[in-house]
Amino acid sequence: MKVVPELFYDGGEIDVLWDNHDQAINWYLTYMNWEVKRKESWWPDQRVQSGKMTHLGYGTWLNSVLTLQKLPFHYAERGSVDPHIRWCWRAKNIQQVHNHFGENGIRVTDIYFGPDGQQYFDFWATVEGTRLTAEGDDTIKSNGFKPSCTRIGVRDLRVSSKWYQEFVGMSVLEDHTEEGYLVLALKVNHSSDGKSIWILEQLPSDAYIGKIDGPIRPLTLVKDRMDFFAYHQFLRDSGVECGEVGGFLERGRVLFHFYDPDGNRFNVSHC
């Protein structure tokens, strides 16, 4: 195999505390106009006592587990610094959405222009304060939030661009280093020609740098099981800090995460 297998964007997971799972479902249905596509009781790891998994469309899953130990993949920091990873969602009439959130007591930033010139605002979802990012797109005809890009804040754009190409296999679509960002891409699972967009953006000089295991986890997929385990070993052999593989090692779903040079977490799965 190639040392870096082909990675496919595969939606993402939002870690939710067990007691807040149903409340979180209602929040996302009410404020983001998502729909429950499927509910499951699941055991993502043999060390889990119990689990809940709810699919809200667009490959987005709410996951909750009960466990007596810190698992390699299924945990999240709360009440700390927000990660420099922004999972972005497009909505029409961003000003109206911003006003609606504010009127309902949802914490939001001001609307701002992102590195690519699009209008964004950050908001903190559910009682847990899980940060997501809204992006304005008036070409959308329906209400609700549609998939967009993932923005990753880094200290050095050129170093990070090379790193993501070398260790993740991303391709560069647009190089706007002088304007403070680059646009990279991965293929999309279940799409023959789709691309997922990843924007590397320049962090301010005073930004916190370090590992943050936030509750938002954009997810990539390695389709071949042997490639998945070989990729994990390759990253470790290359000095990339990786978590242990979680899930079911003999058969079934397996996951691991690793960190880029700025402590941004990247998530990989196989099932």
Backbone as numpy.savetxt, mean C-alpha at the origin, in Angstrom:
# Nx Ny Nz CAx CAy CAz Cx Cy Cz
15.79 -18.99 -12.45 14.95 -17.79 -12.45 15.82 -16.53 -12.45
15.23 -15.43 -12.87 15.89 -14.15 -12.66 15.96 -13.89 -11.16
17.02 -13.20 -10.73 17.13 -12.94 -9.29 15.96 -12.09 -8.80
15.45 -11.19 -9.65 14.24 -10.45 -9.32 13.14 -10.94 -10.25
12.16 -11.67 -9.72 11.08 -12.17 -10.57 10.17 -11.03 -10.99
9.28 -11.29 -11.91 8.32 -10.28 -12.32 7.29 -10.10 -11.19
7.18 -8.87 -10.70 6.22 -8.55 -9.66 5.00 -7.88 -10.29
3.82 -8.24 -9.80 2.57 -7.68 -10.29 1.85 -6.97 -9.14
1.40 -5.75 -9.41 0.58 -5.07 -8.40 -0.72 -5.84 -8.22
-1.13 -6.02 -6.96 -2.28 -6.89 -6.67 -3.21 -6.27 -5.64
-3.43 -4.96 -5.74 -4.32 -4.31 -4.77 -3.58 -4.04 -3.47
-4.27 -4.26 -2.38 -3.62 -4.00 -1.10 -4.48 -4.39 0.08
-3.87 -4.30 1.25 -4.53 -4.66 2.50 -4.51 -3.48 3.46
-5.54 -3.39 4.26 -5.60 -2.41 5.35 -5.76 -3.19 6.64
-4.76 -3.09 7.50 -4.81 -3.77 8.79 -5.77 -3.03 9.72
-6.71 -3.76 10.31 -7.73 -3.19 11.19 -7.73 -3.96 12.50
-7.80 -3.26 13.61 -7.91 -3.94 14.89 -9.18 -4.79 14.92
-9.07 -5.94 15.57 -10.15 -6.93 15.57 -11.49 -6.32 15.96
-11.53 -5.58 17.05 -12.80 -5.06 17.56 -13.38 -3.95 16.69
-12.59 -3.43 15.76 -13.05 -2.33 14.91 -13.42 -2.78 13.50
-13.38 -4.07 13.24 -13.52 -4.54 11.86 -14.85 -4.13 11.23
-15.97 -4.43 11.90 -17.28 -4.11 11.33 -17.48 -2.60 11.22
-16.99 -1.87 12.20 -17.10 -0.42 12.16 -16.30 0.15 10.99
-15.13 -0.44 10.73 -14.32 0.01 9.60 -15.02 -0.26 8.27
-15.65 -1.43 8.15 -16.41 -1.72 6.93 -17.43 -0.62 6.68
-18.21 -0.27 7.70 -19.26 0.74 7.55 -18.66 2.10 7.17
-17.48 2.41 7.71 -16.85 3.70 7.40 -16.51 3.77 5.92
-15.87 2.74 5.40 -15.45 2.76 4.00 -16.65 2.72 3.06
-17.73 2.05 3.46 -18.93 2.05 2.64 -19.57 3.44 2.64
-19.58 4.09 3.80 -20.23 5.38 3.93 -19.45 6.50 3.27
-18.14 6.56 3.49 -17.37 7.73 3.08 -16.58 7.55 1.78
-16.36 6.30 1.36 -15.63 6.08 0.11 -16.47 5.40 -0.94
-17.72 5.06 -0.56 -18.68 4.48 -1.50 -18.20 3.15 -2.06
-17.42 2.41 -1.26 -17.03 1.07 -1.65 -18.15 0.09 -1.31
-18.02 -1.14 -1.74 -19.03 -2.17 -1.50 -18.37 -3.43 -0.95
-19.09 -4.14 -0.11 -18.59 -5.43 0.36 -18.76 -6.45 -0.75
-17.65 -6.97 -1.23 -17.68 -7.99 -2.28 -17.64 -9.40 -1.71
-16.94 -9.55 -0.56 -16.83 -10.88 0.03 -16.36 -10.74 1.47
-16.86 -11.61 2.34 -16.38 -11.69 3.72 -15.90 -13.12 3.97
-14.80 -13.23 4.70 -14.25 -14.55 5.01 -13.74 -14.58 6.44
-13.86 -15.74 7.06 -13.06 -16.04 8.24 -11.82 -16.74 7.71
-10.66 -16.31 8.14 -9.45 -16.83 7.52 -8.32 -16.94 8.52
-7.38 -17.78 8.21 -6.19 -17.95 9.01 -4.98 -17.66 8.11
-4.50 -16.43 8.10 -3.40 -16.08 7.21 -2.06 -16.67 7.63
-2.03 -17.23 8.83 -0.79 -17.78 9.38 -1.18 -18.84 10.39
-0.41 -19.91 10.49 -0.77 -21.01 11.39 -0.72 -20.59 12.86
-0.09 -19.44 13.15 0.00 -18.96 14.53 -1.15 -18.03 14.91
-2.08 -17.80 13.99 -3.23 -16.93 14.25 -4.32 -17.73 14.96
-4.91 -17.10 15.98 -6.03 -17.74 16.68 -7.32 -17.64 15.88
-7.52 -16.47 15.25 -8.71 -16.25 14.43 -8.46 -15.07 13.52
-9.22 -15.00 12.43 -9.01 -13.91 11.49 -10.28 -13.52 10.76
-10.31 -12.28 10.29 -11.41 -11.77 9.47 -10.81 -11.09 8.24
-11.50 -11.24 7.12 -11.02 -10.68 5.87 -12.22 -10.22 5.05
-12.26 -8.93 4.68 -13.38 -8.39 3.93 -12.87 -7.69 2.68
-13.39 -8.12 1.52 -13.00 -7.51 0.24 -13.97 -6.38 -0.09
-13.42 -5.19 -0.33 -14.23 -4.01 -0.62 -14.10 -3.57 -2.08
-13.60 -4.44 -2.93 -13.44 -4.11 -4.33 -12.07 -3.55 -4.63
-11.72 -3.52 -5.93 -10.44 -2.98 -6.40 -9.24 -3.70 -5.77
-9.43 -4.97 -5.38 -8.34 -5.70 -4.75 -8.00 -5.23 -3.35
-8.93 -4.51 -2.70 -8.68 -3.94 -1.37 -9.35 -4.79 -0.30
-8.54 -5.24 0.65 -9.02 -6.11 1.72 -8.79 -5.46 3.08
-9.79 -5.56 3.95 -9.61 -5.24 5.37 -9.26 -6.54 6.08
-8.17 -6.54 6.83 -7.70 -7.75 7.50 -7.57 -7.51 9.00
-8.06 -8.46 9.79 -7.94 -8.40 11.24 -7.57 -9.78 11.75
-6.66 -9.84 12.72 -6.26 -11.13 13.28 -6.21 -11.04 14.80
-6.43 -12.18 15.45 -6.19 -12.35 16.87 -4.99 -13.28 17.02
-4.00 -12.84 17.76 -2.79 -13.64 17.90 -2.12 -13.34 19.23
-1.37 -14.29 19.72 -0.65 -14.12 20.97 0.80 -13.70 20.75
1.17 -13.50 19.49 2.55 -13.12 19.20 2.59 -12.18 18.01
3.69 -11.47 17.88 3.89 -10.56 16.75 4.27 -11.38 15.53
3.41 -11.38 14.53 3.64 -12.19 13.35 4.58 -11.49 12.37
5.22 -12.24 11.48 6.17 -11.62 10.55 5.55 -10.57 9.65
4.29 -10.73 9.26 3.68 -9.82 8.30 2.49 -9.06 8.88
1.70 -9.70 9.72 0.41 -9.15 10.13 0.52 -8.38 11.44
1.07 -7.18 11.34 1.08 -6.26 12.47 1.23 -4.86 11.90
0.88 -3.86 12.71 0.99 -2.48 12.25 1.23 -1.57 13.44
2.01 -0.52 13.19 2.22 0.52 14.20 1.07 1.52 14.13
0.64 1.97 15.30 -0.40 3.00 15.36 0.02 4.06 16.37
-0.46 5.28 16.16 -0.13 6.35 17.07 1.30 6.81 16.96
1.90 6.60 15.79 3.29 6.98 15.58 3.36 7.87 14.35
4.54 8.00 13.76 4.71 8.79 12.55 4.04 8.08 11.38
3.31 8.81 10.55 2.72 8.21 9.35 3.82 7.83 8.37
3.67 6.71 7.68 4.67 6.32 6.67 4.77 7.35 5.56
5.87 7.28 4.80 6.03 8.13 3.62 5.48 7.42 2.38
4.55 6.52 2.59 3.87 5.82 1.50 2.42 6.28 1.48
2.01 6.84 0.36 0.64 7.32 0.22 -0.08 6.49 -0.84
-1.10 5.77 -0.38 -1.94 4.97 -1.28 -3.05 5.89 -1.74
-3.04 6.25 -3.02 -3.89 7.32 -3.53 -5.12 6.78 -4.25
-6.23 7.53 -4.09 -7.52 7.14 -4.66 -8.16 8.35 -5.32
-8.59 8.18 -6.57 -9.16 9.27 -7.35 -10.64 9.48 -7.03
-11.04 10.74 -7.00 -12.44 11.10 -6.77 -12.77 12.36 -7.56
-14.00 12.44 -8.04 -14.41 13.65 -8.75 -14.74 14.74 -7.74
-14.58 16.00 -8.17 -14.88 17.17 -7.35 -14.20 17.08 -5.99
-12.89 17.17 -6.01 -12.10 16.97 -4.79 -12.44 18.00 -3.71
-12.79 19.21 -4.12 -13.15 20.22 -3.13 -14.42 19.83 -2.38
-15.39 19.29 -3.10 -16.63 18.86 -2.47 -16.37 17.70 -1.51
-15.54 16.76 -1.92 -15.21 15.62 -1.05 -14.48 16.12 0.20
-13.55 17.04 0.02 -12.80 17.62 1.13 -13.75 18.29 2.12
-14.70 19.07 1.59 -15.66 19.75 2.46 -16.51 18.73 3.23
-16.95 17.69 2.53 -17.81 16.67 3.15 -17.07 15.97 4.28
-15.83 15.62 4.07 -15.06 14.98 5.12 -14.91 15.90 6.32
-14.55 17.14 6.07 -14.38 18.09 7.17 -15.64 18.29 7.96
-16.77 18.37 7.27 -18.06 18.57 7.95 -18.45 17.39 8.81
-17.89 16.21 8.50 -18.21 15.01 9.27 -17.11 14.65 10.27
-16.25 15.61 10.55 -15.26 15.43 11.60 -14.09 14.55 11.23
-13.87 14.31 9.94 -12.74 13.49 9.50 -11.52 14.39 9.35
-10.42 13.98 9.93 -9.20 14.79 9.85 -8.66 14.77 8.43
-8.38 15.96 7.91 -7.88 16.11 6.55 -6.77 17.15 6.54
-5.91 17.07 5.54 -4.97 18.15 5.26 -5.67 19.15 4.34
-5.04 20.28 4.12 -5.48 21.16 3.06 -5.29 20.46 1.72
-6.05 20.88 0.72 -5.80 20.40 -0.64 -4.47 20.97 -1.11
-3.65 20.12 -1.70 -2.33 20.56 -2.15 -2.02 19.95 -3.52
-1.06 20.55 -4.20 -0.61 20.00 -5.47 0.51 18.99 -5.21
0.34 17.78 -5.73 1.37 16.77 -5.59 2.51 17.03 -6.54
3.53 16.20 -6.48 4.70 16.40 -7.33 4.37 16.35 -8.82
3.30 15.61 -9.18 2.91 15.47 -10.58 1.94 16.54 -11.03
1.67 17.53 -10.16 0.78 18.62 -10.51 -0.69 18.35 -10.27
-1.05 17.15 -9.82 -2.43 16.83 -9.51 -2.79 17.33 -8.12
-4.09 17.55 -7.89 -4.55 17.99 -6.58 -4.81 16.78 -5.68
-4.33 16.87 -4.44 -4.47 15.81 -3.46 -4.89 16.39 -2.11
-5.41 15.52 -1.25 -5.40 15.79 0.18 -5.33 14.46 0.92
-4.69 14.47 2.07 -4.61 13.29 2.92 -5.77 13.29 3.89
-6.27 12.11 4.22 -7.33 12.00 5.23 -7.09 10.75 6.07
-7.64 10.77 7.28 -7.40 9.70 8.24 -8.71 8.96 8.47
-8.76 7.73 7.97 -9.99 6.95 7.93 -10.24 6.20 9.23
-11.49 6.01 9.55 -12.00 5.22 10.66 -11.51 5.76 12.00
-11.96 5.12 13.08 -11.56 5.56 14.43 -10.08 5.32 14.67
-9.45 4.49 13.84 -8.03 4.20 14.02 -7.12 5.25 13.40
-7.68 6.15 12.60 -6.85 7.17 11.99 -5.88 6.61 10.97
-6.38 5.81 10.04 -5.57 5.20 9.00 -5.48 6.16 7.82
-4.27 6.58 7.48 -4.15 7.61 6.44 -4.23 7.05 5.02
-5.10 7.66 4.25 -5.20 7.44 2.82 -5.09 8.80 2.13
-5.02 8.80 0.81 -4.85 10.05 0.07 -5.86 10.12 -1.07
-6.57 11.25 -1.15 -7.52 11.51 -2.22 -6.83 12.30 -3.32
-7.15 11.97 -4.56 -6.62 12.68 -5.72 -7.79 13.15 -6.58
-7.77 14.40 -6.99 -8.84 14.92 -7.81 -8.79 14.41 -9.24
-9.94 13.98 -9.76 -10.03 13.53 -11.15 -11.46 13.76 -11.63
-11.66 14.86 -12.34 -13.01 15.21 -12.77 -13.46 14.44 -14.01
-12.63 13.52 -14.51 -13.08 12.65 -15.60 -13.94 11.50 -15.08
-13.90 11.27 -13.77 -14.70 10.20 -13.17 -16.18 10.63 -13.18
-17.04 9.74 -13.61 -18.46 10.06 -13.73 -19.28 9.64 -12.51
-18.82 8.63 -11.79 -19.58 8.10 -10.66 -19.01 8.60 -9.34
-19.78 8.45 -8.29 -19.31 8.81 -6.95 -18.38 7.73 -6.42
-17.65 8.08 -5.39 -16.77 7.11 -4.76 -15.34 7.25 -5.22
-14.49 6.41 -4.66 -13.05 6.48 -4.87 -12.59 5.33 -5.76
-11.77 5.69 -6.76 -11.25 4.72 -7.72 -9.72 4.62 -7.56
-9.13 3.49 -7.94 -7.69 3.32 -7.77 -6.88 4.38 -8.52
-5.76 4.74 -7.94 -4.84 5.67 -8.58 -3.42 5.13 -8.43
-2.52 5.95 -7.92 -1.10 5.60 -7.83 -0.69 5.37 -6.37
0.55 4.95 -6.19 1.17 4.88 -4.88 2.36 5.83 -4.88
2.38 6.77 -3.95 3.48 7.73 -3.84 4.41 7.32 -2.70
5.71 7.36 -2.96 6.71 6.96 -1.97 7.71 8.09 -1.80
7.85 8.59 -0.57 8.79 9.65 -0.28 10.19 9.10 -0.03
11.19 9.68 -0.68 12.57 9.22 -0.56 13.51 10.41 -0.41
14.71 10.13 0.11 15.69 11.20 0.31 16.42 11.56 -0.98
16.76 10.57 -1.79 17.56 10.79 -2.98 16.88 10.09 -4.16
16.34 10.87 -5.07 15.55 10.29 -6.16 16.38 9.37 -7.05
17.59 9.77 -7.37 18.39 8.95 -8.28 18.80 7.63 -7.62
19.20 7.70 -6.36 19.56 6.48 -5.64 18.35 5.54 -5.54
17.20 6.10 -5.19 16.00 5.28 -5.02 15.50 4.73 -6.35
15.59 5.52 -7.41 15.18 5.03 -8.72 16.01 3.81 -9.11
17.31 3.90 -8.94 18.18 2.77 -9.25 17.85 1.57 -8.37
17.58 1.82 -7.08 17.29 0.74 -6.13 16.00 0.01 -6.52
14.94 0.77 -6.84 13.66 0.13 -7.19 13.75 -0.60 -8.52
14.58 -0.14 -9.42 14.78 -0.89 -10.66 15.55 -2.18 -10.39
16.58 -2.09 -9.54 17.45 -3.24 -9.30 16.79 -4.30 -8.44
16.07 -3.88 -7.39 15.56 -4.85 -6.42 14.07 -5.15 -6.53
13.33 -4.32 -7.27 11.90 -4.56 -7.43 11.53 -4.80 -8.89
12.41 -4.41 -9.80 12.13 -4.61 -11.21 11.21 -3.57 -11.81
11.09 -2.41 -11.17 10.24 -1.36 -11.72 10.89 -0.75 -12.97
10.05 -0.27 -13.86 10.52 0.46 -15.03 10.21 1.94 -14.87
11.07 2.79 -15.41 10.89 4.23 -15.31 10.05 4.71 -16.50
8.91 5.32 -16.22 8.06 5.89 -17.26 8.41 7.34 -17.55
8.65 8.10 -16.48 8.95 9.53 -16.63 9.99 9.92 -15.59
10.99 10.66 -16.03 12.02 11.14 -15.12 11.90 12.66 -14.99
11.39 13.08 -13.85 11.24 14.51 -13.55 12.07 14.83 -12.31
13.29 14.31 -12.28 14.13 14.49 -11.10 14.32 15.97 -10.77
14.46 16.80 -11.78 14.66 18.22 -11.53 13.43 18.87 -10.91
12.26 18.28 -11.14 11.03 18.80 -10.53 10.69 18.08 -9.22
11.51 17.11 -8.82 11.33 16.46 -7.53 10.56 15.16 -7.53
10.45 14.48 -8.70 9.74 13.20 -8.68 10.09 12.38 -9.92
9.84 11.08 -9.82 9.93 10.14 -10.94 8.68 9.28 -10.96
8.29 8.83 -12.15 7.14 7.95 -12.30 7.65 6.58 -12.74
7.35 5.56 -11.94 7.76 4.19 -12.24 6.51 3.32 -12.39
6.71 2.09 -12.84 5.56 1.23 -13.09 5.88 -0.24 -12.84
4.86 -0.98 -12.48 4.85 -2.43 -12.46 3.62 -2.90 -13.23
3.64 -4.14 -13.68 2.44 -4.71 -14.29 1.37 -4.94 -13.23
0.14 -5.16 -13.70 -1.00 -5.37 -12.81 -1.46 -6.82 -12.94
-1.73 -7.46 -11.81 -2.28 -8.81 -11.85 -3.68 -8.78 -12.45
-4.05 -9.83 -13.16 -5.35 -9.96 -13.82 -5.56 -8.90 -14.90
-4.47 -8.41 -15.48 -4.58 -7.46 -16.59 -3.41 -7.71 -17.54
-3.71 -7.90 -18.81 -2.66 -8.23 -19.76 -1.81 -7.02 -20.14
-2.37 -5.82 -20.04 -1.61 -4.64 -20.47 -1.67 -3.49 -19.46
-2.23 -3.74 -18.27 -2.34 -2.67 -17.28 -1.02 -2.37 -16.60
-0.88 -1.13 -16.16 0.30 -0.71 -15.41 -0.13 -0.06 -14.11
0.56 -0.39 -13.03 0.37 0.32 -11.77 1.44 1.40 -11.69
1.03 2.58 -11.24 1.92 3.73 -11.21 2.45 3.93 -9.80
3.76 4.12 -9.69 4.43 4.37 -8.42 5.25 5.65 -8.61
4.99 6.64 -7.77 5.69 7.92 -7.88 6.68 8.05 -6.73
7.96 8.18 -7.08 8.96 8.51 -6.07 9.03 10.03 -5.96
8.89 10.56 -4.75 8.90 12.01 -4.57 9.92 12.41 -3.51
10.50 13.56 -3.72 11.54 14.06 -2.84 10.98 14.43 -1.48
11.56 13.86 -0.41 11.17 14.22 0.94 11.79 15.55 1.35
11.11 16.30 2.22 11.76 17.48 2.79 12.95 17.09 3.65
13.87 18.00 3.84 15.13 17.68 4.54 14.92 17.29 5.99
13.81 17.73 6.61 13.58 17.44 8.02 12.66 16.24 8.24
12.37 15.48 7.17 11.45 14.34 7.30 12.07 13.23 8.14
11.23 12.53 8.89 11.67 11.36 9.64 12.11 10.27 8.67
13.24 9.65 8.95 13.72 8.53 8.13 13.86 7.31 9.03
13.23 6.24 8.64 13.32 5.01 9.43 12.16 4.10 9.09
12.23 2.87 9.57 11.19 1.88 9.28 9.87 2.27 9.95
8.79 2.18 9.19 7.45 2.38 9.73 6.56 1.29 9.14
5.98 0.47 10.00 5.07 -0.59 9.56 3.65 -0.11 9.72
3.19 0.68 8.76 1.84 1.24 8.83 0.77 0.22 8.50
-0.49 0.58 8.72 -1.60 -0.34 8.45 -1.98 -0.44 6.98
-1.47 0.48 6.14 -1.76 0.46 4.71 -0.65 -0.32 4.00
-1.04 -1.33 3.20 -0.06 -2.19 2.56 -0.39 -2.45 1.10
0.01 -1.55 0.18 -0.08 -1.93 -1.24 0.69 -3.23 -1.45
0.14 -4.13 -2.26 0.65 -5.49 -2.30 1.08 -5.88 -3.71
2.21 -6.58 -3.81 2.65 -7.14 -5.08 2.64 -8.65 -5.00
2.57 -9.26 -6.16 2.43 -10.72 -6.27 3.55 -11.31 -7.10
4.15 -12.39 -6.61 5.05 -13.24 -7.40 4.27 -14.50 -7.73
4.13 -14.82 -9.00 3.21 -15.89 -9.40 3.77 -17.29 -9.18
5.10 -17.45 -9.27 5.70 -18.76 -9.08 6.19 -18.91 -7.64
5.82 -20.00 -6.99 6.14 -20.19 -5.57 7.65 -20.28 -5.32
8.36 -21.02 -6.16 9.81 -21.14 -5.97 10.49 -19.79 -6.17
9.99 -19.01 -7.13 10.53 -17.67 -7.35 10.32 -16.79 -6.13
9.18 -16.93 -5.48 8.88 -16.14 -4.29 9.94 -16.37 -3.21
10.22 -17.63 -2.90 11.18 -17.93 -1.84 12.61 -17.56 -2.26
12.92 -17.75 -3.53 14.25 -17.39 -4.02 14.44 -15.88 -3.98
13.40 -15.13 -4.25 13.46 -13.67 -4.21 13.73 -13.19 -2.78
13.05 -13.79 -1.82 13.27 -13.45 -0.42 14.73 -13.68 -0.04
15.28 -14.82 -0.47 16.68 -15.13 -0.15 17.63 -14.18 -0.87
17.33 -13.86 -2.12 18.16 -12.92 -2.88 18.24 -11.56 -2.18
17.10 -11.06 -1.73 17.10 -9.76 -1.06 17.95 -9.81 0.21
17.80 -10.87 0.98 18.60 -11.01 2.20 20.10 -11.11 1.87
20.42 -11.88 0.87 21.82 -12.03 0.48 22.40 -10.71 -0.02
21.52 -9.82 -0.52 21.95 -8.53 -1.05 21.99 -7.45 0.02
21.70 -7.82 1.27 21.75 -6.86 2.37 20.51 -6.03 2.55
19.41 -6.40 1.87 18.14 -5.70 2.04 17.44 -6.26 3.28
17.01 -5.39 4.17 16.35 -5.86 5.39 14.97 -6.40 5.07
14.74 -7.65 5.43 13.48 -8.34 5.14 12.87 -8.90 6.42
11.56 -8.95 6.46 10.88 -9.70 7.50 10.88 -11.18 7.17
10.60 -12.00 8.16 10.47 -13.43 7.92 9.25 -13.69 7.03
9.27 -14.80 6.34 8.11 -15.20 5.54 6.99 -15.61 6.48
5.80 -15.08 6.26 4.63 -15.46 7.03 3.65 -16.24 6.16
2.68 -16.85 6.80 1.68 -17.63 6.07 1.87 -19.10 6.30
1.69 -19.88 5.24 1.80 -21.33 5.33 2.92 -21.77 4.40
4.04 -22.17 4.97 5.26 -22.38 4.18 5.16 -23.58 3.26
4.42 -24.62 3.65 4.35 -25.82 2.83 3.46 -25.62 1.62
2.31 -25.04 1.84 1.39 -24.74 0.74 0.40 -23.69 1.23
-0.17 -22.94 0.31 -1.07 -21.85 0.69 -0.38 -20.50 0.54
-1.07 -19.48 1.00 -0.58 -18.11 0.82 0.63 -17.83 1.71
1.62 -17.16 1.14 2.80 -16.74 1.88 3.08 -15.27 1.55
3.66 -14.56 2.53 3.94 -13.14 2.37 5.24 -12.78 3.07
5.89 -11.75 2.58 6.97 -11.13 3.33 7.04 -9.66 2.97
7.77 -8.91 3.77 7.96 -7.49 3.48 9.44 -7.16 3.60
9.84 -6.08 2.94 11.21 -5.60 3.06 11.19 -4.08 3.02
12.35 -3.47 3.24 12.42 -2.02 3.38 13.40 -1.44 2.37
13.01 -0.30 1.79 13.93 0.40 0.90 14.96 1.18 1.72
15.92 1.85 1.11 16.96 2.53 1.89 16.47 3.61 2.84
15.22 4.07 2.66 14.65 5.10 3.53 13.67 4.53 4.55
13.56 3.21 4.64 12.67 2.58 5.61 11.24 2.41 5.13
10.97 2.69 3.85 9.63 2.46 3.30 9.40 0.96 3.12
8.26 0.49 3.58 7.95 -0.94 3.55 7.35 -1.33 2.20
7.81 -2.45 1.67 7.31 -3.00 0.41 6.84 -4.42 0.68
5.69 -4.80 0.13 5.03 -6.06 0.49 4.91 -7.00 -0.70
5.21 -8.28 -0.47 5.24 -9.28 -1.54 4.45 -10.51 -1.09
3.69 -11.10 -2.02 2.88 -12.27 -1.69 2.98 -13.31 -2.79
2.54 -14.51 -2.43 2.30 -15.57 -3.41 1.16 -16.41 -2.89
0.25 -16.79 -3.77 -0.84 -17.68 -3.34 -1.25 -18.58 -4.49
